[in-house]
């Protein structure tokens, strides 16, 4: 996408671009009010330099970045799109970017576990209101394309070659065949068309489960690869002579840029613009189709606006978070508008671009490091159920907000800790074996509260047990001492 943007709106493109009627130039924010004066854009070399520093990660992989642990979760929006959980050593911050819960599209579905135990959730790129269902919009697009092709017309989709466009291509291929339209060629024309189409076909781990399974079969996970192999989908970097041998009409063309201020889409508008049988379908919601067409007045080509926006809405995200009950949720100010999310258990803060927001999360823990000397003296004790425990006696040092745990120079009398669980059946056996003439008068067990009561007739005593402590009631001190020893022997002392 970044490469495509540079090809369309880089310095060389801006210098060579000419339009008789450019119309409103705020369609592309890299162009100033004066069409001939453009803001500088990064170059292909800049992109390569940036991506060389990028470390690929898998969903669910834990990355340790200095004091932080960072984990990526699928956002369901496009291939590789992710939301992030940042563990600050006790407190967890979730960052949500472009996300979607739409089903039956090619990316791995949205992973809601990114919200689990999050103290702070920072939201961005939401929709302010619910729109038309994705499936309904697809069907409208399919009908529009089919009607145009039946009238021997051509269809142009001004678009970028990534994201939901792969699902649109797949759907249209099936839809027009079902309508009895066979042999209709599709063309994807973009500086990155070949790279995008081929790369998307090998990103198996980022795809939905159904497409992942095809990676292990002699099938292509992405249907557009089948279309390429069957010569029903062609790709080219630009609309020039290299396309002539494969070109035939009527056809469906996907070409950039959605703003209609650059790219091969302009060539096709000029070619098809004076025929009312042809259609141009705008599906990208972030671009104003009327402003885009304002540069081409008096044309007969039929423009249709059927925007597809699969991002989460404010209401959808609020419904998810209501059960998670995070302490603090940050919403973008421009999205909220008149929609007030109902999150009674969370503090809501609105922010704008470049705002600095101070967040108080009442930290109860701090991440620290332990010296090798102290770590080597730790003795782990098995307390059952695959659990190990150890006592630790050291000195906590704080310097320049960094903490370290070192061996104590003057160890104090170390406190003893008792842990583990009582085995009631074993305890009763020990009582009858170790106390001569022991008779149990009454035994009550409350499994719901994990507690029990043992009443002894001889010696006269009552024992109360639960997960937290035990209590012995007796008038004889020697009996108390002996019972205490039997109970402690059931546990682990460290």
C-alpha positions as CSV (number, residue, x, y, z in Angstrom):
1,X,0.0,0.0,0.0
2,X,2.8,2.4,0.8
3,X,4.6,1.5,-2.4
4,X,1.4,2.1,-4.4
5,X,0.9,5.5,-2.7
6,X,4.4,6.5,-3.7
7,X,3.9,5.4,-7.3
8,X,0.6,7.4,-7.5
9,X,1.6,10.5,-5.5
10,X,5.4,10.6,-5.3
11,X,7.5,13.5,-6.5
12,X,7.9,12.2,-10.0
13,X,4.1,11.5,-10.3
14,X,3.2,15.0,-9.0
15,X,5.6,16.7,-11.4
16,X,4.2,14.8,-14.4
17,X,0.5,14.9,-13.5
18,X,-1.7,17.3,-15.5
19,X,-5.5,17.8,-15.1
20,X,-7.7,20.2,-16.9
21,X,-10.1,20.3,-14.0
22,X,-8.5,18.9,-10.8
23,X,-11.5,19.8,-8.7
24,X,-11.2,19.6,-4.9
25,X,-7.7,18.6,-3.9
26,X,-8.4,17.6,-0.3
27,X,-9.2,14.0,-1.5
28,X,-5.5,13.3,-1.1
29,X,-4.1,15.0,2.0
30,X,-0.6,15.1,0.6
31,X,-1.7,17.8,-1.9
32,X,-2.0,21.4,-0.7
33,X,-4.7,23.9,-1.8
34,X,-2.5,24.8,-4.7
35,X,-2.5,21.8,-7.0
36,X,1.1,22.6,-8.2
37,X,2.5,22.7,-4.7
38,X,2.7,19.3,-3.0
39,X,3.9,18.2,0.3
40,X,7.0,15.9,0.2
41,X,6.2,12.2,0.3
42,X,8.4,9.4,1.4
43,X,10.2,7.5,-1.4
44,X,10.5,3.8,-2.3
45,X,14.0,3.9,-0.7
46,X,12.5,5.2,2.5
47,X,10.0,2.4,2.5
48,X,12.7,-0.2,2.0
49,X,14.8,1.3,4.8
50,X,11.8,1.2,7.1
51,X,10.7,-2.4,6.3
52,X,14.3,-3.6,6.7
53,X,14.0,-2.8,10.4
54,X,10.6,-4.5,10.8
55,X,10.6,-7.8,12.8
56,X,7.9,-10.3,11.6
57,X,5.9,-11.7,14.5
58,X,3.2,-14.3,14.8
59,X,-0.2,-13.9,16.5
60,X,0.1,-14.8,20.1
61,X,3.9,-14.5,20.1
62,X,5.3,-12.8,23.3
63,X,8.0,-10.2,22.6
64,X,10.1,-8.8,25.4
65,X,10.9,-5.2,24.7
66,X,13.0,-3.9,27.6
67,X,10.5,-3.6,30.5
68,X,7.5,-4.5,28.4
69,X,6.0,-7.7,27.1
70,X,4.1,-7.2,23.8
71,X,1.7,-9.6,22.1
72,X,-0.1,-9.3,18.7
73,X,-3.6,-10.5,18.2
74,X,-5.5,-10.8,15.0
75,X,-7.8,-7.8,14.3
76,X,-9.7,-9.5,11.5
77,X,-9.4,-6.5,9.2
78,X,-6.9,-7.6,6.6
79,X,-4.0,-9.9,6.2
80,X,-1.6,-9.4,9.1
81,X,-3.6,-6.6,10.7
82,X,-3.1,-6.8,14.5
83,X,-4.2,-5.4,17.8
84,X,-1.6,-5.3,20.6
85,X,-1.5,-6.2,24.3
86,X,1.3,-4.5,26.2
87,X,2.1,-6.0,29.6
88,X,3.8,-3.4,31.8
89,X,4.7,-5.8,34.6
90,X,1.3,-6.1,36.3
91,X,-0.8,-3.6,34.3
92,X,-2.0,-4.4,30.8
93,X,-2.7,-1.9,28.0
94,X,-4.6,-2.9,24.9
95,X,-4.2,-0.9,21.6
96,X,-7.0,-1.5,19.1
97,X,-6.5,-0.3,15.5
98,X,-8.5,-1.1,12.3
99,X,-10.6,-4.2,13.3
100,X,-13.5,-6.2,12.0
101,X,-15.8,-8.9,13.2
102,X,-17.3,-9.6,9.7
103,X,-17.4,-13.3,9.0
104,X,-16.5,-15.3,5.9
105,X,-13.7,-13.0,4.7
106,X,-10.1,-14.0,4.1
107,X,-8.3,-12.7,7.2
108,X,-8.0,-14.6,10.5
109,X,-11.0,-13.6,12.6
110,X,-10.9,-10.9,15.2
111,X,-9.4,-12.2,18.5
112,X,-11.3,-10.9,21.5
113,X,-8.8,-12.3,24.0
114,X,-6.8,-9.1,23.4
115,X,-9.2,-7.5,25.9
116,X,-8.8,-10.1,28.6
117,X,-7.6,-8.6,31.9
118,X,-6.8,-5.3,30.2
119,X,-6.6,-2.3,32.6
120,X,-6.5,0.3,29.8
121,X,-7.9,0.0,26.3
122,X,-7.0,2.6,23.6
123,X,-9.3,2.5,20.7
124,X,-8.8,4.0,17.2
125,X,-10.2,3.8,13.7
126,X,-13.8,3.0,14.6
127,X,-17.1,3.7,12.8
128,X,-19.5,6.1,14.5
129,X,-22.6,4.3,13.3
130,X,-23.8,1.0,11.9
131,X,-24.0,0.8,8.2
132,X,-25.4,-1.6,5.6
133,X,-24.5,-5.3,6.2
134,X,-21.4,-6.4,4.3
135,X,-23.2,-9.2,2.7
136,X,-26.0,-6.9,1.4
137,X,-23.5,-4.5,0.0
138,X,-21.7,-7.3,-1.8
139,X,-24.9,-8.5,-3.3
140,X,-25.7,-4.9,-4.6
141,X,-22.3,-4.7,-6.1
142,X,-22.7,-8.1,-7.8
143,X,-26.1,-7.1,-9.2
144,X,-24.7,-3.8,-10.5
145,X,-21.8,-5.5,-12.2
146,X,-24.0,-8.3,-13.7
147,X,-26.5,-5.7,-15.1
148,X,-23.7,-3.7,-16.7
149,X,-22.0,-6.8,-18.3
150,X,-25.4,-8.0,-19.6
151,X,-25.7,-4.6,-21.4
152,X,-22.2,-5.2,-23.0
153,X,-20.8,-2.5,-20.7
154,X,-17.5,-2.5,-18.7
155,X,-17.1,-2.0,-15.0
156,X,-14.3,0.0,-13.3
157,X,-13.5,-0.2,-9.6
158,X,-11.2,2.6,-8.5
159,X,-9.4,1.0,-5.5
160,X,-6.2,0.1,-3.8
161,X,-4.9,-3.4,-4.3
162,X,-5.2,-4.8,-0.8
163,X,-7.7,-5.7,1.9
164,X,-11.3,-6.4,1.2
165,X,-10.7,-6.1,-2.6
166,X,-9.6,-9.8,-2.6
167,X,-13.0,-10.8,-1.2
168,X,-14.8,-8.6,-3.8
169,X,-12.9,-10.3,-6.7
170,X,-13.8,-13.7,-5.3
171,X,-17.4,-12.9,-4.9
172,X,-17.9,-11.2,-8.3
173,X,-16.2,-14.2,-10.1
174,X,-18.8,-16.5,-8.5
175,X,-21.7,-14.2,-8.8
176,X,-21.4,-13.4,-12.5
177,X,-21.0,-17.1,-13.3
178,X,-24.1,-17.9,-11.4
179,X,-25.9,-15.2,-13.5
180,X,-24.8,-17.0,-16.6
181,X,-22.0,-14.6,-17.6
182,X,-19.0,-16.7,-18.6
183,X,-15.7,-15.7,-20.1
184,X,-15.7,-12.2,-18.6
185,X,-12.0,-11.2,-17.9
186,X,-10.9,-9.4,-14.7
187,X,-8.0,-7.0,-14.7
188,X,-6.0,-5.8,-11.7
189,X,-3.9,-2.8,-12.7
190,X,-1.5,-1.3,-10.2
191,X,2.2,-0.8,-9.6
192,X,1.9,-3.5,-6.9
193,X,-0.8,-5.7,-8.5
194,X,1.5,-8.7,-9.1
195,X,3.2,-8.4,-5.8
196,X,0.0,-7.9,-3.8
197,X,-1.9,-10.8,-5.5
198,X,1.0,-13.3,-5.2
199,X,2.0,-12.3,-1.6
200,X,-1.5,-12.6,-0.3
201,X,-1.6,-16.2,-1.5
202,X,1.3,-17.3,0.7
203,X,0.4,-15.6,4.0
204,X,-1.3,-18.7,5.3
205,X,-1.0,-18.1,9.1
206,X,-2.8,-14.7,8.7
207,X,-5.8,-16.3,6.9
208,X,-9.0,-17.7,8.2
209,X,-9.0,-21.3,9.2
210,X,-10.7,-22.5,6.0
211,X,-8.0,-20.9,3.9
212,X,-5.2,-22.1,6.2
213,X,-6.3,-25.7,5.7
214,X,-5.9,-25.3,1.9
215,X,-2.2,-24.5,2.5
216,X,-1.7,-28.2,3.2
217,X,-3.8,-29.3,0.1
218,X,-3.1,-29.0,-3.6
219,X,-5.5,-26.0,-3.6
220,X,-4.8,-22.3,-3.7
221,X,-5.9,-20.6,-0.4
222,X,-6.9,-17.4,-2.3
223,X,-9.4,-17.9,-5.1
224,X,-7.9,-15.1,-7.2
225,X,-4.8,-17.4,-7.7
226,X,-7.1,-19.9,-9.4
227,X,-8.5,-17.1,-11.6
228,X,-5.0,-16.2,-12.6
229,X,-4.1,-19.8,-13.5
230,X,-7.4,-20.1,-15.4
231,X,-6.7,-16.9,-17.4
232,X,-9.7,-15.1,-16.1
233,X,-7.8,-12.6,-14.0
234,X,-4.8,-10.6,-15.4
235,X,-2.6,-8.1,-13.7
236,X,-0.4,-5.3,-15.0
237,X,1.6,-2.5,-13.5
238,X,0.0,0.1,-15.8
239,X,-2.6,0.4,-18.6
240,X,-0.2,0.3,-21.6
241,X,0.7,-1.8,-24.6
242,X,1.7,-4.7,-22.3
243,X,-2.0,-5.2,-21.6
244,X,-3.3,-5.2,-25.2
245,X,-2.7,-8.9,-26.0
246,X,-4.8,-10.0,-23.0
247,X,-7.4,-7.2,-23.2
248,X,-11.0,-7.8,-24.3
249,X,-14.4,-6.3,-23.6
250,X,-16.7,-6.4,-21.7
251,X,-14.6,-6.7,-18.7
252,X,-14.1,-5.8,-15.0
253,X,-11.2,-3.6,-14.1
254,X,-9.7,-2.9,-10.6
255,X,-7.3,0.1,-10.8
256,X,-6.1,2.9,-8.7
257,X,-6.3,5.5,-7.3
258,X,-9.8,5.8,-5.6
259,X,-9.4,9.6,-5.6
260,X,-9.2,9.5,-9.4
261,X,-6.3,11.9,-9.3
262,X,-3.7,9.4,-10.4
263,X,-3.3,5.9,-11.6
264,X,-4.7,3.7,-14.4
265,X,-8.3,4.5,-13.4
266,X,-8.0,7.8,-15.2
267,X,-7.2,6.0,-18.5
268,X,-10.3,3.9,-18.3
269,X,-12.5,6.8,-17.4
270,X,-11.3,8.6,-20.5
271,X,-11.8,5.4,-22.6
272,X,-15.2,4.4,-21.3
273,X,-16.6,7.8,-20.1
274,X,-18.8,8.6,-23.1
275,X,-20.8,5.3,-23.0
276,X,-23.7,5.1,-20.6
277,X,-23.6,1.3,-20.6
278,X,-20.3,1.4,-18.6
279,X,-20.2,1.7,-14.8
280,X,-17.8,3.0,-12.3
281,X,-18.3,1.6,-8.8
282,X,-16.8,3.3,-5.7
283,X,-16.4,0.9,-2.8
284,X,-13.9,2.7,-0.6
285,X,-15.7,4.7,2.1
286,X,-12.9,7.1,3.0
287,X,-13.1,8.8,-0.4
288,X,-15.9,11.1,-1.6
289,X,-17.1,9.8,-4.9
290,X,-18.7,13.1,-5.9
291,X,-15.4,14.9,-5.4
292,X,-13.6,12.2,-7.3
293,X,-15.9,12.5,-10.3
294,X,-15.8,16.4,-10.2
295,X,-12.7,16.3,-12.3
296,X,-14.6,14.6,-15.1
297,X,-17.7,16.6,-15.9
298,X,-20.2,15.7,-18.7
299,X,-19.4,12.0,-18.9
300,X,-22.1,9.4,-19.5
301,X,-20.4,6.6,-17.6
302,X,-22.7,5.6,-14.7
303,X,-21.2,6.2,-11.2
304,X,-22.4,4.1,-8.3
305,X,-21.4,4.5,-4.7
306,X,-21.6,1.3,-2.7
307,X,-19.1,1.8,0.2
308,X,-17.8,-1.1,2.1
309,X,-16.7,-0.3,5.6
310,X,-16.1,-3.4,7.8
311,X,-14.5,-1.6,10.8
312,X,-15.9,-2.0,14.3
313,X,-18.6,0.5,15.3
314,X,-18.7,2.3,18.7
315,X,-21.7,0.2,19.7
316,X,-20.0,-3.1,18.7
317,X,-16.9,-2.3,20.8
318,X,-19.0,-1.1,23.7
319,X,-20.9,-4.4,23.7
320,X,-17.6,-6.3,23.8
321,X,-16.1,-4.2,26.6
322,X,-19.1,-4.3,28.9
323,X,-18.3,-7.8,29.9
324,X,-14.5,-7.2,30.2
325,X,-14.9,-4.2,32.6
326,X,-11.6,-2.5,31.9
327,X,-10.7,0.4,34.3
328,X,-10.1,3.0,31.6
329,X,-11.2,3.2,27.9
330,X,-10.0,5.9,25.5
331,X,-12.2,6.7,22.5
332,X,-11.2,9.0,19.6
333,X,-13.2,12.3,20.0
334,X,-14.1,12.7,16.3
335,X,-15.7,9.3,16.2
336,X,-17.9,9.5,19.3
337,X,-20.1,12.4,18.2
338,X,-23.5,12.0,19.6
339,X,-22.9,8.3,20.4
340,X,-22.2,7.8,24.1
341,X,-20.9,4.3,24.8
342,X,-22.6,2.6,27.7
343,X,-19.7,1.3,29.9
344,X,-20.8,1.9,33.5
345,X,-17.8,0.1,35.0
346,X,-15.1,2.0,33.0
347,X,-13.7,5.5,33.1
348,X,-14.1,6.9,29.5
349,X,-11.7,9.5,28.1
350,X,-12.0,11.2,24.7
351,X,-8.8,12.1,22.8
352,X,-7.9,13.9,19.7
353,X,-4.9,13.6,17.3
354,X,-1.6,14.4,19.0
355,X,-3.2,14.7,22.5
356,X,-1.1,13.7,25.4
357,X,-3.3,11.8,27.9
358,X,-2.1,10.9,31.4
359,X,-3.6,7.6,32.6
360,X,-3.7,6.6,36.2
361,X,-4.1,2.8,36.6
362,X,-3.2,2.5,40.4
363,X,-0.2,0.3,39.8
364,X,0.2,-2.4,42.5
365,X,3.2,-4.2,41.0
366,X,6.5,-3.3,39.5
367,X,8.8,-5.5,37.3
368,X,12.2,-6.1,38.8
369,X,15.3,-8.2,38.2
370,X,17.0,-10.7,40.5
371,X,20.7,-11.0,40.9
372,X,22.3,-14.3,39.9
373,X,23.6,-14.9,43.4
374,X,20.1,-14.6,44.9
375,X,18.6,-16.8,42.2
376,X,21.1,-19.6,42.7
377,X,20.1,-20.0,46.4
378,X,16.4,-20.5,45.7
379,X,15.1,-23.9,46.6
380,X,11.8,-24.9,45.0
381,X,9.4,-27.1,46.8
382,X,6.7,-29.2,45.1
383,X,3.3,-28.6,46.7
384,X,1.4,-30.9,44.3
385,X,-0.8,-30.2,41.3
386,X,2.3,-29.4,39.2
387,X,3.0,-26.3,41.4
388,X,6.3,-25.3,42.9
389,X,7.0,-22.7,45.6
390,X,10.0,-21.1,47.2
391,X,10.6,-18.5,49.9
392,X,12.8,-15.5,49.1
393,X,14.8,-13.3,51.4
394,X,16.5,-10.3,49.8
395,X,16.9,-6.5,49.6
396,X,15.0,-4.4,47.1
397,X,17.2,-1.7,45.6
398,X,15.7,1.3,43.7
399,X,17.9,3.5,41.6
400,X,16.8,5.9,38.8
401,X,13.3,4.3,38.9
402,X,14.9,0.8,38.2
403,X,14.5,-1.9,40.7
404,X,16.7,-4.9,41.6
405,X,16.5,-7.7,44.1
406,X,19.8,-8.6,45.7
407,X,20.9,-11.0,48.5
408,X,20.3,-9.6,52.0
409,X,23.6,-8.6,53.6
410,X,22.2,-9.1,57.1
411,X,19.4,-11.7,56.8
412,X,16.7,-11.3,59.4
413,X,15.0,-14.2,61.1
414,X,13.2,-15.5,58.1
415,X,9.5,-16.0,58.5
416,X,8.1,-19.5,57.9
417,X,5.3,-20.0,55.4
418,X,2.8,-22.8,55.3
419,X,1.1,-23.8,52.1
420,X,-0.7,-26.6,50.4
421,X,-4.1,-28.3,50.8
422,X,-5.5,-30.7,53.4
423,X,-6.3,-34.3,52.4
424,X,-9.2,-34.8,54.7
425,X,-9.3,-38.6,54.4
426,X,-5.5,-38.8,55.1
427,X,-5.9,-36.5,58.0
428,X,-8.6,-38.6,59.6
429,X,-6.3,-41.7,59.3
430,X,-3.4,-39.8,60.9
431,X,-5.6,-38.7,63.8
432,X,-6.7,-42.2,64.6
433,X,-3.2,-43.6,64.2
434,X,-1.2,-41.0,66.2
435,X,-3.7,-40.3,69.0
436,X,-4.3,-43.3,71.2
437,X,-8.0,-43.9,71.7
438,X,-9.0,-41.2,69.3
439,X,-12.7,-41.3,68.4
440,X,-14.3,-39.1,65.8
441,X,-17.8,-38.1,67.0
442,X,-18.9,-35.9,64.0
443,X,-17.6,-35.1,60.5
444,X,-19.2,-32.4,58.4
445,X,-17.9,-31.3,54.9
446,X,-19.0,-28.3,52.9
447,X,-17.7,-28.9,49.4
448,X,-19.3,-25.7,48.1
449,X,-17.1,-23.5,50.5
450,X,-14.2,-26.1,50.6
451,X,-14.4,-26.4,54.4
452,X,-15.0,-29.1,56.9
453,X,-15.5,-29.7,60.7
454,X,-14.1,-32.7,62.6
455,X,-15.3,-33.2,66.2
456,X,-13.3,-35.5,68.4
457,X,-14.9,-37.3,71.4
458,X,-11.5,-38.4,72.8
459,X,-9.6,-36.3,73.3
460,X,-12.3,-33.6,73.5
461,X,-11.6,-31.2,70.6
462,X,-13.0,-29.6,67.4
463,X,-11.0,-28.9,64.2
464,X,-12.2,-26.4,61.6
465,X,-10.5,-26.5,58.1
466,X,-10.8,-24.3,55.0
467,X,-8.6,-23.1,52.2
468,X,-7.2,-20.2,54.2
469,X,-6.5,-21.6,57.7
470,X,-7.4,-24.1,60.4
471,X,-8.7,-23.7,63.9
472,X,-8.5,-26.0,66.9
473,X,-10.9,-25.7,69.8
474,X,-9.9,-27.6,73.0
475,X,-9.3,-26.9,76.7
476,X,-6.2,-29.1,76.8
477,X,-3.0,-27.4,75.7
478,X,-1.1,-30.7,75.0
479,X,-3.9,-31.8,72.8
480,X,-3.8,-28.5,70.9
481,X,0.0,-28.9,70.4
482,X,-0.3,-32.5,69.1
483,X,-3.2,-31.7,66.8
484,X,-1.3,-28.7,65.4
485,X,1.7,-30.9,64.6
486,X,-0.5,-33.5,62.8
487,X,-2.1,-30.7,60.7
488,X,1.1,-29.0,59.9
489,X,2.7,-32.2,58.8
490,X,-0.1,-32.4,56.1
491,X,1.2,-29.2,54.6
492,X,4.5,-27.8,53.2
493,X,6.6,-25.4,55.4
494,X,9.2,-23.2,53.7
